[in-house]
Amino acid sequence: MPEVAIVIAGFAVGLIVGLTGVGGGSLMTPILIFFFGIKPYLAVGTDLLFAAVTKSGGTLNLARQRLVPWRIVGQLCLGSLPAAAITLVVLHRLGPASPSVQSLMTSTLGVALLLTALAMFYKAARGRVTQRADVEADLGAATRARHWALPVLFGAAIGTLVTLTSVGAGAIGVSVLMLLFPLLPLPRVVAADIAYAVPLTLLAGLGHATLGSVDWTLLGQLLMGSLPGIWLGTRLMRHTPERLVRSLLSVLLAYAGVKLIAF
């Protein structure tokens, strides 16, 4: 397994996560399965810890820029962390390497990628129709959802999906957050999505590690590329041609989703 190729893959995924908020799992897990021949359960477990460390670096950078809406992050975690813990208990009982769980992981991953692709294409095609507050004057109102339970319930759904497939934050997360918090500026939506994924993927990743579902050598090589990649991506976030990048990624993710469903 060429180490340089793995480092480059990590850098590319980290860069895209920083630029667009697309979850690393949406990109890294299919790359590990198709390009590097990693078994699905190892790809999911390794990618979860990869995402936790990578997004920690991105969160620190975004926090220094005062872009992270911590109130939203807390609401999402109230739902996502308990859901992740419950999913891990189920995986412990079934065994992640069993054929039935492997089949469930690949099929669910394929569906999650198709949903991610649709969400990305919708945002790219829709553009910025809704006016969002680009000033900080009414940030308190912008971080209030239509109902307090909605972000908690959304967090629970994403927590289950992420723990099972390592996919679910990113494009799906950003799309739903834009609906739940329509006045929140896009950079803050992306920042919230990256920040709440850190405790979620850390919990899920450590849970997978207890199952033996993490390749530690592979993880280290991926992080060598991803940490500088996400640092650069968060720096360039405001200057990226977002619609073009998301349109191209939606096509690639749809293709990967179809292949995984037929895997």
Protein Blocks (a to p, Z undefined) as FASTA:
>chain_A
ZZklmmmmmmmmmmmmmmnopafklmmmmmmmmmnopafklmmmmmmmmmmmmmmmmmmm
mmmnopacfklmmmmmmmmmmmmmmmmmmmmmnopmbmklmmmmmmmmmmmmmmmmmmmm
mmmmnmpmbacdfbfklmmmmmpcfbfklmmmmmmmmmmmmmmnopaghjlmmmmmmmmm
mmbcfklmmmmmmmmmmmmmmmmmmmmmmnopacfklmmmmmmmmmmmmmmmmmmmmmcc
fklmmmmmmmmmmmmmmmmmmZZ
